[in-house]
Amino acid sequence: MTDSENDAVGLDSLATSDTSRSTDLLCKAVSDGTRRRLLAVLTSESELSLDELTDILAGAEATDGPVGPESWRRLRIQLVHKHLPLLVDAGLVSYGDRTVKRQAYPAVVEDLLAAAGASEADRPARD
């Protein structure tokens, strides 16, 4: 499309709008299974310590018994450096003083988490 065609359909303003950026961040935030589990955990608990959150997520991701200290540490590092910053940027959580707090989720995120939870429940258990 030419610039004049983009202007005619409003694509330039859509591509640079805050709404578009916000939508992209929300999509990216819920695109990862660990982040979806984190968000689902926080729907029932409004605030968790980083250690509590790591324990819960490590247990959910364990496939063959208890999680070892190295796997737990690796998950915690991923939370601090990858997952939580993205979720903070998307406005879904706040993080400070080693505490993760739930923020108000948009209805579309609530619906997606409910659908993802139902999908997880329908999967056969892993051996």
C-alpha positions as CSV (number, residue, x, y, z in Angstrom):
1,M,0.0,0.0,0.0
2,T,1.1,3.5,-0.7
3,D,1.3,6.2,2.0
4,S,-1.9,7.8,0.7
5,E,-3.7,4.4,0.7
6,N,-2.6,3.9,4.4
7,D,-3.9,7.3,5.3
8,A,-7.2,6.6,3.6
9,V,-7.8,3.5,5.7
10,G,-6.2,4.9,8.8
11,L,-3.4,2.3,9.0
12,D,-0.7,4.7,10.0
13,S,-2.6,5.9,13.0
14,L,-3.5,2.3,14.0
15,A,0.1,1.1,13.7
16,T,1.5,3.7,16.0
17,S,-1.4,4.0,18.5
18,D,-1.1,3.2,22.2
19,T,-4.0,0.8,21.8
20,S,-2.0,-1.2,19.2
21,R,1.0,-1.3,21.4
22,S,-1.1,-2.3,24.4
23,T,-2.8,-5.1,22.4
24,D,0.6,-6.4,21.2
25,L,1.9,-6.4,24.8
26,L,-1.2,-8.3,26.0
27,C,-0.9,-10.8,23.2
28,K,2.8,-11.4,24.0
29,A,2.1,-11.6,27.7
30,V,-0.3,-14.4,27.3
31,S,1.5,-16.2,24.5
32,D,3.8,-18.1,26.9
33,G,2.6,-21.0,29.1
34,T,4.6,-20.0,32.1
35,R,3.2,-16.5,32.0
36,R,-0.4,-17.8,31.6
37,R,0.1,-20.1,34.7
38,L,1.5,-17.1,36.6
39,L,-1.5,-15.0,35.7
40,A,-3.9,-17.8,36.5
41,V,-2.3,-18.3,40.0
42,L,-2.6,-14.6,40.7
43,T,-6.3,-14.6,39.8
44,S,-7.0,-16.4,43.1
45,E,-4.2,-14.8,45.1
46,S,-3.9,-11.0,44.7
47,E,-0.3,-11.0,46.0
48,L,2.5,-13.6,46.4
49,S,6.1,-13.4,47.3
50,L,8.5,-14.3,44.6
51,D,9.5,-17.5,46.4
52,E,5.9,-18.6,46.8
53,L,5.2,-17.9,43.1
54,T,8.4,-19.8,42.1
55,D,7.4,-22.7,44.2
56,I,3.9,-22.9,42.7
57,L,5.1,-22.6,39.1
58,A,7.9,-25.0,39.6
59,G,5.5,-27.6,40.9
60,A,3.1,-27.0,38.0
61,E,6.0,-27.5,35.5
62,A,7.4,-30.6,37.2
63,T,6.8,-33.8,35.2
64,D,8.8,-36.4,37.1
65,G,8.8,-35.6,40.8
66,P,10.0,-32.7,42.9
67,V,11.8,-29.9,41.3
68,G,15.5,-29.7,42.2
69,P,17.2,-26.6,43.4
70,E,18.9,-25.9,40.1
71,S,15.6,-26.0,38.2
72,W,13.9,-23.9,40.8
73,R,16.7,-21.3,40.6
74,R,16.6,-21.3,36.8
75,L,12.8,-20.6,36.9
76,R,13.2,-17.8,39.4
77,I,15.8,-16.2,37.2
78,Q,13.5,-16.5,34.2
79,L,10.7,-14.9,36.2
80,V,12.8,-11.9,37.4
81,H,14.5,-11.2,34.1
82,K,12.0,-12.4,31.4
83,H,8.4,-13.0,32.5
84,L,7.8,-10.4,35.2
85,P,9.2,-7.4,33.3
86,L,6.9,-8.2,30.3
87,L,3.9,-8.6,32.6
88,V,4.7,-5.4,34.3
89,D,5.0,-3.6,30.9
90,A,1.6,-5.1,29.9
91,G,0.1,-3.7,33.1
92,L,-1.0,-7.1,34.4
93,V,1.2,-7.3,37.5
94,S,3.3,-5.1,39.6
95,Y,6.6,-6.3,41.1
96,G,8.7,-4.9,43.9
97,D,10.2,-5.9,47.2
98,R,10.1,-9.5,46.0
99,T,6.3,-9.4,45.9
100,V,4.2,-9.9,42.8
101,K,0.8,-8.2,42.9
102,R,-2.1,-8.8,40.5
103,Q,-3.4,-5.8,38.7
104,A,-6.9,-5.6,37.1
105,Y,-7.0,-7.9,34.1
106,P,-8.9,-6.8,31.0
107,A,-11.9,-9.0,30.3
108,V,-10.2,-10.5,27.2
109,V,-7.3,-11.7,29.4
110,E,-9.7,-13.2,32.0
111,D,-11.5,-15.0,29.2
112,L,-8.3,-16.3,27.7
113,L,-7.0,-17.6,31.0
114,A,-10.3,-19.3,31.6
115,A,-10.2,-20.9,28.1
116,A,-6.5,-21.9,28.6
117,G,-7.3,-23.4,32.0
118,A,-10.1,-25.5,30.5
119,S,-7.8,-26.6,27.7
120,E,-5.2,-27.7,30.2
121,A,-7.8,-29.6,32.3
122,D,-8.8,-31.5,29.2
123,R,-5.3,-32.7,28.4
124,P,-4.4,-36.2,29.5
125,A,-2.0,-36.4,32.4
126,R,1.7,-36.7,31.6
127,D,3.5,-40.0,32.5
